[in-house]
Amino acid sequence: MRTYLSSYLSKLFAGDLAAFGGPATDEAVAGYIRAEQISLVLGYSLGIMLANACNATVLVIALWYSSNRNYALIWAAAVVCGALSIGLKARLSRRITKPQFVSRQAMHRLVRNALVLGTAWAVVPVAFFAEASNGGQLVITCLCSGMLAGGAFAFATIPVAAVAFTAPIFVGTAICLGRNGDFVYLLVAILVVAYGFVLLRGVFAHSFEFTKRTIAQLEAERRVRRDPLTQLPNRFAFNESLEAALNRLARSGEEFAVFLLDLDRFKDVNDKFGHPAGDEFLIQAAARLQRCARETDTVARIGGDEFALIVTNLAKVEDALEIAERFIGAFGEPFLIERCEIAGATSVGIVLAPRDGNTPHELLKNADLALYRAKTAGPGTVRFFEVSDDKSARDRRALQRDLEKAVGRDELFLVYQPFFDIRENRVTGFEALLRWQHPVRGVISPAEFIPIAEETGLIHPIGEWVVRRACSTLSNWPSDLRVAVNFSAAQFHNTSILQTIVQALAQARVAPSRLEIEITESMLISKYGPASSILNSLLELGVTVALDDFGTGFSSLTYLLKLPYTRIKIDQSFIRDMLTRPDSAAVVKSIIGLAQDLHIGVVAEGVETTEQLECLRQTSCDEVQGYLIGRPVSADRIFALLDQNRQWTTPAA
């Protein structure tokens, strides 16, 4: 019984709303809610503490000619010093990255501090009211009422802290007013108590709503961060963990390693036994990786048969090799799939931070190069990143030299892939896609040369060429069509990009609303600070902005609130599996519902079958894009595609 009571009180004073009839949560969710609650309180703390200091000063002035002046001075000095100390500590805490989990003990300290501060203000009416002048009594009543309101506001999401702060002030105020003997003061006391109950009722109502909203947001973010097949963190969650590891490295020097693992025989399993067997192979492989990983390590599925790990607290390189060999050994036993024993193997590429990079892009790029060398060496091989011995690195340098001349040689060209409005059954615009016709290697994918352009600064002249060519082509299209151009974070490092866009629109004589800028979530938290200000300037001009590859970036859902997006594009990885994976379908529906609530349009990428199209139609998706609608075409084939569109009632492959 004593243990149960102790646990109940611990939850109660940790802000658990279940004690008041609110939603019940497990400790992991409760810790996340506490983190959000304390973050809000810290945001108000400096202002509230300054108000405390000002109010204490006003009280001293009001009691300057009373017999309690010296006691008031001592009390005020204590309150001012305490308030300023708490406010400054809160300000420093706000500069630290907000934690994802806050313990009960941290909330207990907050409630205790609220009680101490409330008790300090409860002393005022009890100790000073009787000896004060009529004006002083009025000031005391007003100050106590103001502190009640301020406390309820500051702790609006934490009822137990609001009660701890306001209850002593309520009691002190009611005592001093009630014992005065004056009927008018008795009425005021009754009003103060009634006022307090109304405040606390509002606090409970607000905190219940806040908690429900936070739980819903957490569940939505968890769905987006979880791979529906293996239940491991997905690329989105892995990128966040990688950012967190780099932040720890910068703060405390904690080194770590990134492993990329590729299942060497996954394609054979898929081809021989079918996709269900391939899925089971992935599930079992994920389970083995989790068993081999330490509690502090992060295991994620970031691609079809590609897994990634963040291995922390490495004392030496040999430790990373030992862990990698443990993963290799986990695949020594055959996999039992559909009553057949299937041999499995994995190759591992390793990078060490900060030796091999200090940004997510560098680490993942170099880990991929190491993995390529491991796969080339044969199944079950481990390779560390080595620039000097890597043929891929030499190929990239040669490609860079050719890319420097590509614009001048007119080797770059654009193709256009249509957007299709499901409701109106018509093409509403095209996405401009960059291609490179290399004189020797043929057409090179932008996934291969864009990273090189970003690293070398070539992205700026290439990006300017893309914008001007897309706007020029757009000027020949019907006025109800738009063109979307992809922008990377590196392009916003050059502030002249804004002038380039304005000039391109003016020279082509097209309305800014017909140009759409597609950006990724990772751009918003990149090292290129001017991005947000430039985008806001473009929005003021009338250009629209779309958030591309939604669900695969670095950031959380809160990035939807950073800019007034016109559209979000659901990544094709979710669309591909939504008919066979209930969790993928749930993610797609959640994103569409969220976008509708925020009044943002939705484009589904990678639509390849009529079944996918009909499913998206039923979930009220706005637009689709993919091979079912049309493959990327050159500018001279746009009008032929539009003529075909006029004959469509539903799109055909």
HELIX and SHEET records of a PDB file:
HELIX    1   1 ARG A    2  LEU A   12  1                                  11    
HELIX    2   2 LEU A   17  PHE A   20  5                                   4    
HELIX    3   3 GLU A   27  ALA A   62  1                                  36    
HELIX    4   4 ARG A   69  ARG A   94  1                                  26    
HELIX    5   5 ARG A  104  PHE A  128  1                                  25    
HELIX    6   6 ASN A  134  ALA A  154  1                                  21    
HELIX    7   7 PRO A  159  GLY A  178  1                                  20    
HELIX    8   8 PHE A  183  ARG A  225  1                                  43    
HELIX    9   9 ARG A  235  SER A  252  1                                  18    
HELIX   10  10 PHE A  266  PHE A  273  1                                   8    
HELIX   11  11 HIS A  275  CYS A  292  1                                  18    
HELIX   12  12 VAL A  317  ALA A  330  1                                  14    
HELIX   13  13 PRO A  360  ALA A  377  1                                  18    
HELIX   14  14 LYS A  391  ALA A  406  1                                  16    
HELIX   15  15 PRO A  446  THR A  456  1                                  11    
HELIX   16  16 ILE A  459  LEU A  474  1                                  16    
HELIX   17  17 ALA A  489  HIS A  493  5                                   5    
HELIX   18  18 ILE A  497  ALA A  508  1                                  12    
HELIX   19  19 PRO A  512  ARG A  514  5                                   3    
HELIX   20  20 GLU A  521  LEU A  524  1                                   4    
HELIX   21  21 ALA A  531  LEU A  541  1                                  11    
HELIX   22  22 LEU A  557  LEU A  561  5                                   5    
HELIX   23  23 GLN A  572  ASP A  577  1                                   6    
HELIX   24  24 PRO A  582  ASP A  597  1                                  16    
HELIX   25  25 THR A  610  GLN A  618  1                                   9    
HELIX   26  26 ALA A  635  ARG A  637  5                                   3    
HELIX   27  27 ILE A  638  ARG A  646  1                                   9    
SHEET    1   A 5 THR A 298  ARG A 301  0                                        
SHEET    2   A 5 GLU A 306  THR A 312 -1                                        
SHEET    3   A 5 PHE A 256  LEU A 263 -1                                        
SHEET    4   A 5 THR A 346  ALA A 353 -1                                        
SHEET    5   A 5 VAL A 382  PHE A 384  1                                        
SHEET    1   B 2 PHE A 335  ILE A 337  0                                        
SHEET    2   B 2 CYS A 340  ILE A 342 -1                                        
SHEET    1   C 9 GLY A 442  ILE A 444  0                                        
SHEET    2   C 9 ARG A 426  HIS A 438 -1                                        
SHEET    3   C 9 LEU A 412  ASP A 421 -1                                        
SHEET    4   C 9 GLU A 623  VAL A 624 -1                                        
SHEET    5   C 9 GLY A 601  ALA A 604  1                                        
SHEET    6   C 9 ARG A 567  ILE A 570  1                                        
SHEET    7   C 9 THR A 544  PHE A 550  1                                        
SHEET    8   C 9 LEU A 515  THR A 520  1                                        
SHEET    9   C 9 ARG A 482  ASN A 486  1                                        
END                                                                             
